[in-house]
Structures are given as C-alpha cells and as structure tokens.
Amino acid sequence: MNQFKKMFTSGRIGKLTLKNRVVMPAIGVSLAKLNGEASDDMIRYYEERARGGVGLIITEITRVDDDTGVGTYKQLAVTDPKVIPQLQRLSDTVHKYDCKIFVQLHHPGRETSEDLIGGQKMVAPSAIADKFVGQTPRAMTTEEVGDMVKKFIKGAVIAKAGGIDGVEIHAAHGYLINQFLSPYSNHRTDRYGGSFHNRLRILQEIIAGIKYMNGQDYPVSVRISADEFVDGGLKIEDSVKIARTIESYGADAINVSSGIYESAPTIIEPGSYPQGWKRNLSTQIKKNVSVPVIAVDNIKTPEFAEELLESDASDFIGIARASLADPAWSYKARTGQSDQITTCIGCLLCFQALSEGKHAICAVNPRMGREREFSSLAKDGNGQNVVVIGGGPGGMEASKTLADRGYKVTLFDNQDQLGGTLNIAIVPPFKDKIELFRDHLINQVEKRENIDVHLNEKATVEAVQKLDPVGVFIAAGAKPIIPMLPGMDGNTVVTAEDYLAGKADVKGKAVVVGSGMTGLETAEKLIGEGHEVTIVEKLKSVGPGMNPTLLMDEMNRLKKMDPAPTIMTNEQMIGARDQGIKILNSIDHSMKSVPADTVVLSLGVKPDATGTEPFVEAFDQTKLIGDASSSGQIADAMKDGYTKAYIFEPVSVKTREGEVTE
C-alpha cells in the first residue's frame, strides 16, 4: 500500500513530465570509460536505480572540457560526439523503466587537482586558492570565459543527441560556475565580475545558448549552493536573488544544495548531520520562484521525504547517497516496504573512494558499482546446511546472502545479541544512522526462515560437524592492538573498545592514545561525560587515514566542547604508569610525562583468528570473512561477507576425518 501520496504523484520540469517526485541527484561514481563514454558498468549502475523506481536520474558530474575540466578519474564526458552512441544506450536503458535522465554539466574550476589535469594550473575566475585544495589557480581570460560558455552549450547539444531528456548546470559546491557567482571567489573586474549581474553573466549565456541550440522546451536545471557556509560567501539572501534571476534566464528547475569544499560537511553530510538540517534553504528558494525546486536535504527515509513535500519545502526530493545504499528505495517506499530499506549511514566512503582514484563504493551495499559483476544471485542452495560463525556485519551479510541462495544457515554468535563491532560503533555520539543499519541487518537475518540463530553459544568443531555443513564461514572479528610497552598491563590502562562496550571504566582525567576515528570519537564521548581529555598522536597531525570531511566535522565539534581536548602531535607513547604515560617527541626527541588517571588505547585493531585453525583443519570448505581474514571497516566486512557467499561453490566437501558430503 502506498502511504506516500505526494511523493508518488507526477510532476513537471518545464514541459517534461516525471512519473513521481523522486530524483536521484548527481553523485560521482567514476564508472565511465577513460575517454568519457558511458561504460557497460555505468549503464548497469544507472539501470538498477531506474528499475528501483526513481522518476529522474541526474548523472554524475559530466565534464565539458577535457583540458582543465577533469573532476574525477573515469568521469562521464560530453566533449566529443563520439560519446553519443553510448549516451544513447544509457538513455534507452533508463527509459525502459519510465524514468527520465539528465546529464549534469560540470567544470571543477579551482576544486580539482593539478594531477588530474596533466600538471597544469587549475583555472578559476580569480587567482584565489581554495583552502581545502591548497593550490592556487590562474585567472581565466575574458576570451577563455567565452570559450567555456561554448563548451557548456556544446555539452548540452551532445547530451540531447544522445537521447538525454535534459541537462543540469552544476553551479554549486564551489565548482567553476559557483566560483563566478560568489564574491568570495570572483574578484574579476571585466564583464564577468564585479556587479551581481556580471557575476551571473556566464550562467545567463550558458542557459541562453542551450535554449537556442536545443530548443526552448529542452529542460535546464541549475544546481546552486544556497549558502556557502564560509565568511564572505553566498548566504540564503543572496541565493534567493540568484534563484529569481536564474528563473528569468530560462531555467526550468532549481536544485538547492549548499556548501563549497572549504565547508565540505555541508555538501556531503557526515552521519552526525540530521535529516532536514538545511530545509530552510529550499523552503526560502521555493517561496521566491515559480519553477520547481529540488531539495537535497540529507534525506534517508521516505517518511521524511514525504514530510518535506507536504510542507512545501520542495517540489521534488533528491536521494543521492540513499539510492547508492538501496537502489530500490523508491520501489520499497511505494509498495509499503519502507521498513526494508537499507539506509545510508553517512560514512562518506563513496566519496573517499573517488579521492583515491577508485570508483565509488558503499559500505552498506556491497554490490554498488559492481552491479554487472553481481548481476544474478544463484538460487542453488537446495536446503544444504552451511554454518556462519560470528554475527557482526560480515557474518550477517554472508548469512542472508547464503539464505537467499537457498541454503539452510546456522549462525553462531557468542554474545547475547547480533551486531558484533556495530554494537560498539553505535556508542559514540551521533551514531543513530549506524544503529538503524545494525537493526536493519538484524531484522533481515531474523526474518529469513532458513537462518537459525544461536546466541550466547560458542561454536565448536564438534557442534558444527553434527550439522553436516557443506561450508563453514568464520567472521570472528578483530581485537585491539596493545603495544609491547612497559605498563600496558596496569590497572589504569584500558582499550577504547572495552570502554565503548561498557567493559571498562574510565576515571578522572583521561589520555587517549591514538587519534584515528575511534580515538577522536572516544575523546568526544569522554568529554561529554565530564572527563578532562588529552589526545596523544605520534604523527604530525590528527586523524590519520580519516576521510577529510569526517575529520573536519569531528574536529569542529571537539573544538567547541568545554573543555576542548588538549591535542599533542608528534608524540609517541613509550610507556604507562599509574599517573599517566611517558611520551617521546619525534622531532626533538625530548621525553615528558602526560598526567592522567586513565590511559585509553586507540591504536587500531588486528585480525582475531583465535580459534579458527581447528575449523580450517576440520573442514575443506572453510571461508574466513571480514576481520577474521584482514582487519578493516564495516565496508570491508560487508563486501567480504557478500562476495564469498555469492561465489561459494560447495563442491564435494569433506572433513579431515574423511567424512564426505555433497
């Protein structure tokens, strides 16, 4: 039954009718061919979202300039007519599901990397460095700006020739067009800078050119950052005026977002941001324009999406990362299965992968970006027994995948509830989305009748042999790293994991050793409980290995706490004692003491293969998954659990005693 009446009514952008109000906004995936053509993997990726029920797909950032306009590795492009045949394949595929598709026209300006554009300088309206990127661009000449206008128009012409239903101009997030719009980044004195209308001139010329070449009825959406969230940047009052002006230029829709790279958490919100935190932005824009407004408001659930539409905060709702996490988000919402939606946890792994030159991946959806590889789950279990040991994310994902293949799964976990490391991950502040995901995984396991869960039960070889399994999967998790240093066995030394699990108390003043994500989140929780905290990190800066946006978000919160933590970098712990720890400075090699009542170790984890050897010895078909094979994150456990369950083949399994099963 459809409980979301507004969301699943038709809507219009210009003269284009969409079957519902659900839009998949642009989100980088890097699945294109190196020459910018849509690859088979990219087409399959978008097909899955179209099949999942969205009314409109807006492609990833699509470059209009092969010279200075590369934003990501393996990025879609509309720079050459040679890409048209594959664009046509993409649009034809999406159209099979009564879904429309736009291409998002993009140039990064100063928000790229010189490595991506052949080592040359980035271009921008003015030679002002983006503080996040840290490289100074060169200012474009007036002639170059005119040429750039033509490249955007050409991109739209190529898109239309490829069967694409409309285009979106990316004028948000601090990219090139946004850089022209904002006085924060545009200090030009020619016809493309200075006054309000001069700063918008490039956008006016692009829209006019697209409408001239493609026809007045060809839809053009413009994505804007309604608040840049930097001092001296665009605020909502400026953006209301910009939106009105864009409408007068002929734009058919306004896609309201926020932020630039320097305020990155306001573009791609970490898990700490609630749904709807910036709804005032789309609400204000909608009140002041007559064209439809698309709101990207950290939307995770259909219930909140419907409420946004009902409250007139927008005309369409955008689900970007939500559609990565669950391609069938719209279908499940429309058919009364919203409680079965896998929700985004805000870990930003999708963007982290792009920054590392990889295609986007999703922590909670191991098929994301691999839809063609994992296109069809075999239904060949035929009721054969398999055993999974460990009820963390990897074990649960393996269990439900094996169950869906038709195996009878027995899942052992020695704790009193499923969840494994997720039960610790949800303890620090702002982890409600991870808790929701954990509960979803548990629900998915418990609802499958062919999964038999044994809690508070340690699996033994003897118990498993009685089940006569054709395969054994061990997802035993990881254990904290404790260095071989003096005093590590003292009463005042605890691990962050034990503290978060409620197995260890922290008294008085605390020193947290290690400033990775767990260390910083542990410090935040400790301060919230009233502890005075010092963070000690052996490297030159905190947050080693962390996603820069997550680190920015975490540090912003820590700095605002009272009292804020004392942070010591370039300091390595060399021992502990009852009154704290001793540290060695890596620069001047001086030694000092850091007083503390409790030492909290947060130095990472290592695979815990304890007890796996007897199973490996007893069963030929023993698979180690997740942290039992190599320590990692939620994504690693999910991917490993799904992959090994997907490819599992129970050929002639035998125990070491010689017993044979088929």
C-alpha positions as CSV (number, residue, x, y, z in Angstrom):
1,M,0.0,0.0,0.0
2,N,1.3,3.5,-0.9
3,Q,1.3,5.7,2.2
4,F,3.3,8.4,0.5
5,K,0.7,10.2,-1.6
6,K,2.6,13.3,-2.5
7,M,5.9,11.6,-3.4
8,F,4.3,9.3,-5.9
9,T,2.3,11.8,-7.8
10,S,3.6,13.0,-11.2
11,G,5.5,16.3,-11.6
12,R,6.8,18.5,-14.3
13,I,10.1,20.2,-15.1
14,G,9.4,22.6,-17.9
15,K,7.2,20.6,-20.3
16,L,8.8,17.2,-19.2
17,T,6.5,15.0,-17.1
18,L,8.1,12.8,-14.4
19,K,6.2,9.8,-13.0
20,N,6.9,10.8,-9.4
21,R,8.7,13.4,-7.2
22,V,11.8,11.2,-6.5
23,V,15.0,12.4,-8.1
24,M,18.4,10.7,-8.0
25,P,20.7,13.8,-8.0
26,A,24.2,13.8,-9.4
27,I,26.8,11.9,-7.4
28,G,30.2,11.0,-8.7
29,V,30.8,7.3,-9.4
30,S,33.8,7.1,-11.8
31,L,32.4,4.2,-13.7
32,A,32.9,5.7,-17.2
33,K,35.5,4.7,-19.8
34,L,38.7,6.7,-19.7
35,N,37.6,8.6,-22.8
36,G,34.4,9.7,-21.0
37,E,32.0,7.3,-22.7
38,A,29.4,5.6,-20.6
39,S,30.7,2.1,-19.8
40,D,28.7,-1.1,-19.5
41,D,29.3,-0.9,-15.7
42,M,27.9,2.7,-15.6
43,I,24.9,1.8,-17.7
44,R,24.1,-1.2,-15.4
45,Y,24.6,1.0,-12.3
46,Y,22.1,3.6,-13.6
47,E,19.7,0.9,-14.8
48,E,19.5,-0.5,-11.3
49,R,18.4,2.9,-9.9
50,A,15.9,3.4,-12.8
51,R,14.4,-0.1,-12.1
52,G,14.3,0.9,-8.4
53,G,11.6,3.5,-9.2
54,V,13.1,7.0,-9.3
55,G,11.4,9.4,-11.6
56,L,14.5,11.3,-12.7
57,I,18.2,10.4,-12.7
58,I,20.8,13.2,-13.0
59,T,24.1,11.7,-14.0
60,E,27.4,12.2,-12.2
61,I,29.4,15.3,-12.8
62,T,30.0,15.3,-16.5
63,R,32.9,17.2,-17.9
64,V,32.5,19.7,-20.7
65,D,36.3,20.4,-21.0
66,D,38.9,17.7,-21.4
67,D,41.7,20.1,-20.8
68,T,41.2,21.8,-17.4
69,G,37.8,20.3,-16.6
70,V,38.6,16.9,-15.2
71,G,37.0,16.4,-11.8
72,T,37.4,12.7,-11.2
73,Y,39.1,9.7,-12.7
74,K,36.9,7.8,-15.3
75,Q,34.4,10.7,-15.4
76,L,31.5,10.8,-17.9
77,A,32.1,13.4,-20.6
78,V,30.1,15.3,-23.3
79,T,33.1,16.8,-25.0
80,D,33.1,14.9,-28.3
81,P,30.3,13.5,-30.5
82,K,32.0,10.1,-30.2
83,V,30.3,9.6,-26.8
84,I,26.8,9.9,-28.3
85,P,26.2,6.1,-29.1
86,Q,26.9,5.1,-25.5
87,L,24.9,8.0,-24.2
88,Q,22.0,6.7,-26.3
89,R,22.5,3.3,-24.8
90,L,22.3,4.8,-21.4
91,S,19.2,6.9,-22.0
92,D,17.5,4.0,-23.8
93,T,18.2,1.7,-20.9
94,V,16.8,4.2,-18.3
95,H,13.8,5.0,-20.4
96,K,12.7,1.3,-20.3
97,Y,11.6,1.9,-16.7
98,D,9.6,5.1,-17.4
99,C,12.5,7.1,-15.9
100,K,13.9,10.3,-17.3
101,I,17.6,11.2,-17.3
102,F,19.5,14.5,-17.2
103,V,23.2,15.0,-17.7
104,Q,24.9,17.3,-15.2
105,L,27.3,19.7,-17.0
106,H,30.3,20.4,-14.8
107,H,33.7,22.1,-14.6
108,P,35.6,21.9,-11.3
109,G,37.5,25.2,-11.7
110,R,39.8,25.5,-8.7
111,E,38.3,22.5,-7.0
112,T,40.2,19.7,-8.7
113,S,43.8,18.6,-8.6
114,E,46.7,19.5,-10.9
115,D,47.4,15.8,-11.1
116,L,44.0,15.3,-12.8
117,I,44.7,17.9,-15.5
118,G,48.1,17.0,-16.6
119,G,50.1,19.0,-14.1
120,Q,48.9,22.4,-15.4
121,K,47.4,25.1,-13.2
122,M,43.7,24.9,-12.4
123,V,41.6,27.7,-13.8
124,A,39.1,29.9,-12.0
125,P,37.5,33.4,-12.2
126,S,40.3,34.7,-10.0
127,A,43.7,33.5,-8.8
128,I,42.4,32.7,-5.3
129,A,43.3,29.4,-3.7
130,D,40.6,27.1,-2.3
131,K,41.8,26.4,1.3
132,F,40.7,22.8,1.1
133,V,42.6,22.0,-2.1
134,G,45.5,24.2,-1.2
135,Q,46.6,25.0,-4.8
136,T,46.4,28.5,-6.4
137,P,44.6,28.6,-9.8
138,R,45.2,31.0,-12.6
139,A,42.6,33.5,-13.5
140,M,40.8,32.9,-16.8
141,T,41.0,35.5,-19.5
142,T,37.8,37.1,-20.8
143,E,38.2,35.1,-24.0
144,E,38.6,31.9,-22.1
145,V,35.4,32.5,-20.2
146,G,33.6,33.0,-23.5
147,D,35.1,29.7,-24.8
148,M,34.0,27.9,-21.6
149,V,30.4,29.1,-22.2
150,K,30.6,27.4,-25.7
151,K,31.8,24.2,-24.1
152,F,28.9,24.0,-21.8
153,I,26.5,24.6,-24.7
154,K,28.3,22.0,-26.8
155,G,27.9,19.5,-23.9
156,A,24.2,20.1,-23.8
157,V,23.9,19.6,-27.6
158,I,25.8,16.3,-27.4
159,A,23.6,15.2,-24.5
160,K,20.4,15.8,-26.4
161,A,21.8,14.0,-29.4
162,G,22.3,11.0,-27.1
163,G,18.7,10.9,-26.1
164,I,19.2,12.7,-22.8
165,D,16.0,14.4,-21.6
166,G,17.5,17.5,-20.1
167,V,20.6,18.9,-18.5
168,E,21.6,20.4,-15.2
169,I,24.3,23.1,-14.9
170,H,26.4,22.5,-11.8
171,A,26.6,25.9,-10.3
172,A,27.1,24.7,-6.7
173,H,29.6,23.2,-4.3
174,G,32.4,25.7,-5.2
175,Y,32.9,24.4,-8.7
176,L,33.6,26.8,-11.6
177,I,30.2,28.3,-12.2
178,N,29.6,28.7,-8.5
179,Q,33.0,30.4,-8.3
180,F,31.8,33.0,-10.8
181,L,28.5,33.6,-8.9
182,S,30.2,34.2,-5.5
183,P,32.0,37.4,-4.4
184,Y,34.1,35.1,-2.2
185,S,35.8,33.6,-5.2
186,N,35.2,36.1,-8.0
187,H,37.3,39.3,-7.8
188,R,37.2,40.0,-11.6
189,T,36.9,43.5,-13.0
190,D,35.7,42.6,-16.5
191,R,32.2,41.8,-17.7
192,Y,32.2,38.5,-15.8
193,G,32.9,40.0,-12.4
194,G,32.1,42.9,-10.0
195,S,28.4,43.5,-10.0
196,F,25.7,41.0,-9.2
197,H,24.6,40.6,-12.9
198,N,28.2,40.5,-14.1
199,R,28.9,37.6,-11.8
200,L,25.9,35.8,-13.2
201,R,26.6,36.6,-16.8
202,I,28.4,33.3,-17.5
203,L,25.3,31.4,-16.3
204,Q,23.0,33.6,-18.3
205,E,25.0,33.0,-21.5
206,I,25.1,29.2,-20.9
207,I,21.4,28.9,-20.4
208,A,20.6,31.2,-23.4
209,G,22.9,29.2,-25.6
210,I,21.5,25.8,-24.6
211,K,17.9,27.0,-25.2
212,Y,18.9,28.4,-28.6
213,M,20.6,25.2,-29.7
214,N,18.3,22.6,-28.1
215,G,15.0,24.5,-28.2
216,Q,13.2,26.5,-25.6
217,D,11.4,23.4,-24.4
218,Y,14.6,21.5,-23.6
219,P,14.7,21.3,-19.8
220,V,17.6,23.1,-18.0
221,S,18.0,22.7,-14.2
222,V,20.6,24.7,-12.2
223,R,22.1,23.4,-9.1
224,I,23.1,26.1,-6.6
225,S,24.7,26.3,-3.1
226,A,22.1,28.4,-1.3
227,D,24.6,29.0,1.5
228,E,28.3,28.5,1.1
229,F,28.8,28.4,4.8
230,V,32.0,30.5,4.7
231,D,32.6,34.1,5.8
232,G,32.2,36.3,2.8
233,G,30.4,33.7,0.8
234,L,26.9,33.4,-0.5
235,K,24.1,33.4,2.0
236,I,20.5,32.5,1.6
237,E,19.5,36.1,1.0
238,D,21.9,36.3,-2.0
239,S,20.8,32.9,-3.3
240,V,17.1,33.9,-3.3
241,K,18.0,36.8,-5.6
242,I,20.2,34.4,-7.7
243,A,17.4,31.9,-8.0
244,R,14.9,34.6,-9.2
245,T,17.4,35.8,-11.7
246,I,18.2,32.2,-12.9
247,E,14.5,31.7,-13.5
248,S,14.3,34.9,-15.6
249,Y,17.2,33.5,-17.7
250,G,15.0,30.5,-18.6
251,A,16.0,27.8,-16.0
252,D,13.3,25.2,-15.6
253,A,14.2,24.0,-12.1
254,I,16.4,25.0,-9.2
255,N,18.3,22.2,-7.4
256,V,19.0,23.5,-3.9
257,S,22.2,22.3,-2.2
258,S,24.8,24.1,0.0
259,G,28.5,24.4,0.7
260,I,31.8,24.5,-1.0
261,Y,34.9,22.4,-0.5
262,E,36.0,24.6,2.4
263,S,32.8,23.8,4.2
264,A,32.7,20.2,2.9
265,P,30.5,18.7,5.6
266,T,27.6,20.9,4.4
267,I,27.9,19.4,0.9
268,I,28.2,15.7,1.7
269,E,26.9,15.5,5.2
270,P,28.6,13.0,7.6
271,G,26.4,10.8,9.8
272,S,26.3,13.5,12.5
273,Y,24.0,15.7,10.4
274,P,20.3,15.1,10.8
275,Q,17.8,14.8,8.0
276,G,16.4,18.2,7.2
277,W,19.1,20.3,8.8
278,K,19.1,22.7,5.9
279,R,15.4,22.6,4.9
280,N,15.1,26.3,5.4
281,L,17.3,26.8,2.3
282,S,15.0,25.0,-0.2
283,T,11.9,26.5,1.6
284,Q,13.1,30.0,1.1
285,I,14.0,29.4,-2.5
286,K,10.7,27.8,-3.2
287,K,8.8,30.7,-1.8
288,N,10.5,33.1,-4.2
289,V,10.4,31.2,-7.5
290,S,7.7,29.7,-9.7
291,V,9.8,26.9,-11.3
292,P,10.1,23.6,-9.4
293,V,12.6,23.2,-6.6
294,I,14.6,20.0,-6.0
295,A,15.7,19.6,-2.4
296,V,18.8,17.5,-1.4
297,D,18.4,17.6,2.4
298,N,20.3,14.6,3.7
299,I,17.2,12.6,3.0
300,K,17.4,9.0,4.3
301,T,13.8,7.8,4.9
302,P,10.6,8.1,2.8
303,E,8.7,9.4,5.8
304,F,10.9,12.4,6.0
305,A,10.9,12.9,2.2
306,E,7.1,12.9,2.2
307,E,7.0,15.4,5.0
308,L,9.3,17.8,3.0
309,L,7.0,17.7,0.1
310,E,3.8,18.1,2.2
311,S,5.3,21.1,4.0
312,D,6.1,22.8,0.7
313,A,9.9,22.8,1.3
314,S,10.3,21.5,-2.2
315,D,8.6,20.1,-5.3
316,F,10.9,17.2,-5.8
317,I,13.1,15.3,-3.3
318,G,16.7,14.2,-4.1
319,I,18.0,10.9,-2.8
320,A,21.7,10.6,-3.8
321,R,23.6,8.5,-1.3
322,A,20.3,6.9,-0.2
323,S,20.0,5.5,-3.7
324,L,23.5,4.1,-3.5
325,A,22.7,2.3,-0.3
326,D,19.5,0.9,-1.7
327,P,18.7,1.2,-5.4
328,A,15.1,0.0,-4.7
329,W,14.5,2.9,-2.2
330,S,11.6,4.3,-4.3
331,Y,10.0,0.9,-5.1
332,K,10.1,-0.2,-1.4
333,A,8.6,3.1,-0.3
334,R,5.8,2.9,-2.9
335,T,4.9,-0.7,-2.1
336,G,4.7,-0.4,1.6
337,Q,8.2,-1.9,2.3
338,S,9.9,1.2,3.7
339,D,11.0,-0.7,6.8
340,Q,13.0,-2.9,4.4
341,I,15.1,0.0,3.0
342,T,18.9,-0.2,3.7
343,T,19.7,3.3,4.8
344,C,22.8,5.4,4.2
345,I,25.0,5.7,7.4
346,G,26.8,8.8,6.3
347,C,30.3,7.3,6.4
348,L,31.3,9.1,3.1
349,L,33.1,6.0,1.9
350,C,31.6,6.7,-1.6
351,F,33.5,10.0,-1.8
352,Q,36.6,8.7,-0.1
353,A,37.0,6.1,-2.9
354,L,36.7,8.8,-5.6
355,S,39.5,10.8,-3.9
356,E,41.7,7.7,-4.1
357,G,41.1,7.3,-7.8
358,K,38.7,4.4,-7.5
359,H,35.1,4.1,-8.5
360,A,32.5,4.9,-5.7
361,I,31.6,2.1,-3.3
362,C,29.1,1.9,-0.5
363,A,29.7,0.5,3.0
364,V,26.2,-0.9,3.3
365,N,25.6,-2.0,-0.3
366,P,28.5,-4.3,-1.4
367,R,27.0,-4.5,-4.9
368,M,27.3,-0.8,-5.5
369,G,29.5,-0.2,-8.6
370,R,29.6,-3.9,-9.2
371,E,26.1,-4.5,-10.4
372,R,27.2,-6.1,-13.6
373,E,29.6,-8.4,-11.8
374,F,27.0,-9.4,-9.3
375,S,24.0,-9.4,-11.7
376,S,22.1,-12.5,-10.6
377,L,22.2,-14.4,-7.3
378,A,22.2,-18.1,-7.9
379,K,19.3,-20.0,-6.3
380,D,21.2,-23.3,-5.9
381,G,21.4,-23.9,-2.2
382,N,18.7,-26.6,-2.2
383,G,18.4,-26.6,1.5
384,Q,22.0,-27.7,2.2
385,N,23.5,-26.8,5.5
386,V,26.1,-24.0,5.9
387,V,27.4,-22.6,9.2
388,V,28.4,-19.0,9.8
389,I,30.4,-18.2,13.0
390,G,30.2,-14.6,14.1
391,G,27.2,-12.3,14.0
392,G,28.9,-9.0,13.1
393,P,28.2,-7.2,9.8
394,G,30.2,-9.6,7.7
395,G,28.6,-12.7,9.3
396,M,25.1,-11.3,8.9
397,E,25.6,-10.3,5.3
398,A,27.0,-13.7,4.5
399,S,24.1,-15.4,6.3
400,K,21.4,-13.5,4.5
401,T,23.1,-13.9,1.1
402,L,23.5,-17.7,1.6
403,A,19.9,-17.9,2.8
404,D,18.8,-16.1,-0.4
405,R,20.6,-18.6,-2.4
406,G,18.6,-21.3,-0.7
407,Y,21.0,-22.7,1.9
408,K,19.9,-23.5,5.4
409,V,22.1,-21.3,7.5
410,T,23.1,-21.8,11.2
411,L,24.6,-18.6,12.6
412,F,26.6,-18.8,15.9
413,D,27.5,-15.8,18.0
414,N,28.9,-15.9,21.5
415,Q,27.3,-12.6,22.5
416,D,23.7,-12.0,23.7
417,Q,22.8,-10.1,20.5
418,L,23.8,-9.9,16.9
419,G,25.8,-6.9,15.7
420,G,29.4,-7.6,16.6
421,T,31.6,-4.5,16.1
422,L,28.5,-2.5,15.2
423,N,27.4,-2.7,18.9
424,I,30.5,-0.7,19.7
425,A,30.3,1.6,16.7
426,I,26.9,2.9,17.8
427,V,28.1,4.1,21.2
428,P,29.8,7.4,20.5
429,P,27.7,10.5,19.8
430,F,25.7,10.9,16.6
431,K,25.7,7.2,15.6
432,D,21.9,6.8,15.2
433,K,22.3,6.0,11.5
434,I,24.7,3.2,12.2
435,E,22.3,1.9,14.9
436,L,19.5,2.0,12.3
437,F,21.7,0.0,9.9
438,R,22.6,-2.6,12.6
439,D,18.9,-3.0,13.5
440,H,18.1,-3.4,9.8
441,L,20.7,-6.1,9.3
442,I,19.4,-8.0,12.4
443,N,15.9,-7.7,11.1
444,Q,17.0,-9.1,7.7
445,V,18.6,-12.1,9.4
446,E,15.7,-12.8,11.7
447,K,13.0,-12.6,9.0
448,R,14.6,-15.3,6.9
449,E,13.1,-18.6,8.0
450,N,16.1,-20.5,6.7
451,I,18.5,-18.8,9.1
452,D,18.8,-20.4,12.6
453,V,20.5,-18.0,15.0
454,H,22.3,-19.4,18.1
455,L,23.2,-16.5,20.5
456,N,25.4,-16.9,23.6
457,E,26.8,-20.0,22.0
458,K,30.5,-20.5,21.1
459,A,30.8,-22.7,18.0
460,T,32.9,-25.8,18.3
461,V,34.1,-28.2,15.7
462,E,32.0,-30.9,17.3
463,A,28.8,-28.9,17.2
464,V,29.4,-27.8,13.6
465,Q,30.2,-31.4,12.5
466,K,26.8,-32.5,13.8
467,L,25.2,-30.1,11.3
468,D,27.0,-31.8,8.4
469,P,27.6,-28.4,6.6
470,V,28.8,-28.1,3.0
471,G,30.6,-24.9,4.1
472,V,31.8,-23.0,7.1
473,F,32.2,-19.2,7.2
474,I,34.1,-17.6,10.0
475,A,33.5,-13.9,10.7
476,A,35.3,-13.7,14.0
477,G,36.1,-10.0,14.1
478,A,39.2,-8.2,15.3
479,K,40.9,-7.3,18.6
480,P,42.5,-4.1,19.7
481,I,46.2,-3.6,19.2
482,I,48.1,-3.3,22.5
483,P,51.8,-2.4,22.1
484,M,54.5,-4.3,23.9
485,L,55.5,-1.4,26.2
486,P,56.1,-1.0,29.9
487,G,52.9,-0.6,32.0
488,M,50.4,-1.8,29.4
489,D,49.1,-4.4,31.9
490,G,48.4,-1.8,34.5
491,N,45.0,-1.2,36.2
492,T,44.8,2.3,34.7
493,V,45.2,1.2,31.1
494,V,42.0,0.3,29.1
495,T,41.2,0.0,25.4
496,A,38.8,2.3,23.6
497,E,36.9,-0.8,22.5
498,D,36.4,-2.0,26.1
499,Y,35.4,1.4,27.3
500,L,32.8,1.8,24.5
501,A,31.5,-1.7,25.1
502,G,31.0,-0.9,28.8
503,K,33.6,-3.5,29.9
504,A,36.0,-0.9,31.3
505,D,35.5,2.2,33.4
506,V,37.3,5.5,32.9
507,K,38.1,7.6,36.0
508,G,39.2,11.2,36.3
509,K,41.5,12.7,33.8
510,A,42.0,10.6,30.6
511,V,44.7,10.5,28.0
512,V,43.6,8.9,24.7
513,V,46.5,7.4,22.8
514,G,45.8,7.4,19.0
515,S,43.7,9.9,17.1
516,G,42.1,7.9,14.4
517,M,38.3,7.9,14.1
518,T,37.8,5.7,17.1
519,G,40.2,7.7,19.2
520,L,38.6,11.1,18.4
521,E,35.0,9.7,18.9
522,T,36.1,8.2,22.2
523,A,37.5,11.6,23.3
524,E,34.3,13.2,22.3
525,K,32.3,10.8,24.4
526,L,34.6,11.1,27.4
527,I,34.4,14.9,27.4
528,G,30.6,14.7,27.1
529,E,30.7,12.6,30.3
530,G,32.7,15.2,32.1
531,H,36.3,13.9,31.7
532,E,39.2,16.2,31.0
533,V,40.9,14.7,27.9
534,T,44.4,14.8,26.3
535,I,44.8,13.2,22.9
536,V,48.3,11.9,22.0
537,E,49.2,11.2,18.4
538,K,52.6,10.1,17.1
539,L,52.2,11.6,13.7
540,K,52.3,15.2,12.8
541,S,48.5,15.7,12.6
542,V,45.4,14.0,14.0
543,G,43.1,11.8,12.1
544,P,45.5,9.6,10.1
545,G,43.6,7.7,7.4
546,M,40.4,9.5,8.1
547,N,38.1,10.9,5.4
548,P,39.0,14.7,5.4
549,T,35.3,15.7,5.6
550,L,34.7,13.4,8.5
551,L,37.8,14.7,10.2
552,M,36.7,18.3,9.6
553,D,33.3,17.5,11.1
554,E,34.7,15.7,14.2
555,M,37.3,18.4,14.9
556,N,34.7,21.2,14.5
557,R,32.7,19.5,17.3
558,L,35.7,18.8,19.5
559,K,36.9,22.4,19.3
560,K,33.5,23.6,20.5
561,M,33.4,21.4,23.6
562,D,34.0,22.7,27.0
563,P,36.7,22.0,27.9
564,A,38.1,21.2,24.5
565,P,40.7,18.3,24.5
566,T,44.4,19.0,24.7
567,I,46.0,17.7,21.5
568,M,49.6,16.6,21.3
569,T,51.0,15.6,17.9
570,N,54.5,14.2,17.0
571,E,54.4,12.4,20.4
572,Q,54.9,8.7,20.8
573,M,53.9,6.8,23.9
574,I,56.8,4.8,25.3
575,G,55.2,3.5,28.5
576,A,52.5,3.9,31.0
577,R,52.4,4.2,34.8
578,D,49.8,4.8,37.5
579,Q,49.9,8.6,37.0
580,G,49.7,8.6,33.2
581,I,52.1,8.0,30.3
582,K,55.6,8.9,29.1
583,I,56.0,10.2,25.6
584,L,58.9,10.8,23.2
585,N,58.8,13.7,20.8
586,S,59.6,12.6,17.2
587,I,61.2,16.0,16.3
588,D,63.5,17.0,19.2
589,H,63.5,13.5,20.9
590,S,62.6,15.1,24.2
591,M,60.7,13.0,26.8
592,K,58.0,14.1,29.1
593,S,55.1,12.8,31.2
594,V,51.4,13.3,30.5
595,P,49.4,13.0,33.7
596,A,46.2,11.0,33.6
597,D,44.1,8.8,35.9
598,T,43.2,6.6,33.0
599,V,45.0,5.7,29.8
600,V,42.7,4.8,26.8
601,L,44.4,3.0,24.0
602,S,43.0,3.6,20.5
603,L,45.8,2.2,18.3
604,G,43.7,0.2,15.8
605,V,42.7,-3.4,15.5
606,K,44.2,-6.6,14.1
607,P,42.5,-9.7,12.8
608,D,41.4,-12.1,15.5
609,A,41.9,-15.6,14.1
610,T,41.8,-17.1,17.5
611,G,40.0,-20.5,17.3
612,T,39.8,-20.5,13.5
613,E,42.5,-23.1,13.0
614,P,40.6,-26.1,14.2
615,F,37.8,-25.3,11.7
616,V,40.3,-24.9,8.9
617,E,41.8,-28.2,9.8
618,A,38.4,-30.0,10.1
619,F,36.6,-28.6,7.0
620,D,37.9,-28.2,3.5
621,Q,35.2,-25.5,2.7
622,T,36.2,-23.0,5.4
623,K,36.0,-19.3,4.5
624,L,37.4,-16.5,6.6
625,I,35.5,-13.3,6.1
626,G,35.7,-9.7,7.4
627,D,38.1,-9.0,10.3
628,A,38.9,-12.7,10.7
629,S,40.8,-12.5,7.4
630,S,42.1,-8.9,7.5
631,S,41.2,-6.1,9.8
632,G,39.0,-3.4,8.2
633,Q,35.9,-1.3,8.4
634,I,32.2,-2.0,8.1
635,A,32.5,-1.8,4.3
636,D,35.3,-4.5,4.2
637,A,33.2,-6.9,6.3
638,M,30.1,-6.4,4.2
639,K,31.9,-6.7,0.9
640,D,33.8,-9.8,2.0
641,G,30.7,-11.5,3.5
642,Y,28.6,-10.8,0.4
643,T,31.3,-11.7,-2.1
644,K,32.3,-15.0,-0.5
645,A,28.7,-16.0,0.0
646,Y,27.9,-15.1,-3.7
647,I,30.7,-17.1,-5.2
648,F,30.5,-20.0,-2.8
649,E,30.5,-23.4,-4.5
650,P,30.0,-26.5,-2.2
651,V,31.8,-29.0,-4.4
652,S,32.4,-32.3,-2.6
653,V,33.1,-31.1,0.9
654,K,34.9,-33.4,3.3
655,T,36.1,-33.3,6.9
656,R,39.6,-34.1,7.8
657,E,38.3,-37.4,9.4
658,G,37.3,-38.4,5.8
659,E,33.6,-38.0,6.0
660,V,32.2,-36.9,2.6
661,T,29.2,-34.7,2.0
662,E,27.8,-33.4,-1.3
